[in-house]
């Protein structure tokens, strides 16, 4: 999911983990799932390995 802001022209991406909408300039990584492109916010990207370890992944 993405949302385009009319005032700034900046895209917002849904964070793959926390689902917050984050500006494209703050998105640190992207991941495509079933032809939908998600981004990662800085916090979720930094914690991705810890989350996977805790969930057994």
Backbone as CSV, one residue per row, in Angstrom:
resi,resn,N_x,N_y,N_z,CA_x,CA_y,CA_z,C_x,C_y,C_z
1,UNK,0.844,-1.174,0.000,0.000,0.000,0.000,0.886,1.233,0.000
2,UNK,0.559,2.198,-0.821,1.259,3.459,-0.744,0.271,4.582,-0.915
3,UNK,0.656,5.725,-0.426,-0.210,6.887,-0.465,0.615,8.054,-0.961
4,UNK,0.099,8.778,-1.920,0.818,9.933,-2.428,0.215,11.179,-1.816
5,UNK,1.084,12.007,-1.263,0.638,13.254,-0.663,0.623,14.330,-1.730
6,UNK,-0.509,15.004,-1.889,-0.639,16.005,-2.945,0.246,17.221,-2.695
7,UNK,0.402,17.637,-1.415,1.177,18.836,-1.146,2.660,18.655,-1.442
8,UNK,3.209,17.532,-1.022,4.653,17.367,-1.134,5.069,16.490,-2.306
9,UNK,4.163,15.680,-2.835,4.521,14.772,-3.912,5.335,13.587,-3.429
10,UNK,5.507,13.438,-2.105,6.290,12.338,-1.532,5.404,11.105,-1.385
11,UNK,5.977,9.938,-1.643,5.242,8.691,-1.455,5.409,8.212,-0.022
12,UNK,4.393,7.562,0.493,4.483,6.917,1.792,4.282,5.426,1.564
13,UNK,5.095,4.629,2.249,5.060,3.182,2.137,4.630,2.586,3.459
14,UNK,3.921,1.467,3.391,3.552,0.751,4.608,4.735,-0.093,5.054
15,UNK,5.132,0.065,6.307,6.228,-0.752,6.831,5.776,-2.204,6.881
16,UNK,6.618,-3.093,6.399,6.289,-4.511,6.328,6.007,-5.101,7.705
17,UNK,6.655,-4.594,8.749,6.491,-5.165,10.084,5.469,-4.419,10.946
18,UNK,5.655,-3.115,11.141,4.774,-2.381,12.067,3.578,-1.752,11.367
19,UNK,3.573,-1.732,10.036,2.470,-1.242,9.203,2.229,0.266,9.297
20,UNK,3.169,1.001,9.890,3.068,2.462,9.864,3.329,2.940,8.437
21,UNK,2.752,4.074,8.075,3.076,4.701,6.794,4.303,5.567,7.006
22,UNK,5.327,5.331,6.196,6.573,6.072,6.328,6.920,6.729,4.998
23,UNK,7.460,7.951,5.045,7.858,8.631,3.814,8.939,7.851,3.077
24,UNK,8.915,7.937,1.763,9.897,7.231,0.953,11.330,7.554,1.330
25,UNK,11.583,8.795,1.725,12.928,9.194,2.115,13.402,8.554,3.408
26,UNK,12.475,8.036,4.212,12.828,7.385,5.476,12.773,5.861,5.371
27,UNK,12.389,5.347,4.220,12.333,3.908,4.014,13.747,3.404,3.772
28,UNK,14.173,2.397,4.559,15.559,1.949,4.458,15.729,0.674,3.646
29,UNK,14.648,-0.047,3.376,14.728,-1.267,2.574,13.345,-1.563,2.026
30,UNK,13.295,-2.383,0.987,12.027,-2.750,0.359,11.945,-4.265,0.263
31,UNK,10.718,-4.776,0.255,10.503,-6.219,0.142,9.209,-6.440,-0.625
32,UNK,9.258,-7.248,-1.679,8.061,-7.516,-2.459,7.440,-8.836,-2.004
33,UNK,6.158,-8.794,-1.673,5.404,-9.966,-1.240,4.150,-10.040,-2.093
34,UNK,3.985,-11.120,-2.839,2.821,-11.295,-3.715,2.561,-10.064,-4.587
35,UNK,3.632,-9.577,-5.203,3.592,-8.428,-6.120,3.189,-7.127,-5.442
36,UNK,3.306,-7.042,-4.122,3.071,-5.799,-3.381,4.399,-5.394,-2.763
37,UNK,4.814,-4.151,-3.006,6.093,-3.670,-2.502,5.887,-2.994,-1.148
38,UNK,6.589,-3.505,-0.158,6.568,-2.944,1.192,7.918,-2.300,1.469
39,UNK,7.937,-1.356,2.370,9.188,-0.781,2.847,9.409,-1.197,4.289
40,UNK,10.532,-0.797,4.848,10.822,-1.009,6.259,11.190,0.334,6.867
41,UNK,10.633,0.634,8.040,11.091,1.802,8.772,12.426,1.437,9.429
42,UNK,13.154,2.437,9.861,14.485,2.204,10.434,14.429,1.278,11.643
43,UNK,13.470,1.480,12.541,13.387,0.645,13.752,13.148,-0.825,13.416
44,UNK,12.178,-1.103,12.557,11.879,-2.497,12.199,13.027,-3.139,11.435
45,UNK,13.675,-2.372,10.556,14.802,-2.915,9.802,15.944,-3.276,10.745
46,UNK,16.197,-2.427,11.737,17.270,-2.701,12.697,16.957,-3.915,13.559
47,UNK,15.676,-4.186,13.810,15.273,-5.279,14.691,14.858,-6.542,13.942
48,UNK,15.005,-6.604,12.622,14.482,-7.726,11.844,15.110,-9.054,12.226
49,UNK,16.398,-9.089,12.528,17.049,-10.348,12.886,16.626,-10.799,14.280
50,UNK,16.445,-9.880,15.194,16.006,-10.212,16.546,14.568,-10.761,16.506
51,UNK,13.695,-10.161,15.711,12.313,-10.621,15.580,12.278,-12.028,14.986
52,UNK,13.077,-12.276,13.972,13.117,-13.603,13.328,13.648,-14.659,14.300
53,UNK,14.631,-14.295,15.095,15.201,-15.234,16.059,14.175,-15.607,17.131
54,UNK,13.437,-14.604,17.622,12.432,-14.857,18.651,11.256,-15.687,18.137
55,UNK,10.932,-15.534,16.855,9.795,-16.282,16.297,10.222,-17.637,15.732
56,UNK,11.501,-17.922,15.802,11.981,-19.216,15.312,12.336,-19.217,13.847
57,UNK,12.362,-18.032,13.195,12.642,-17.947,11.767,14.021,-17.687,11.397
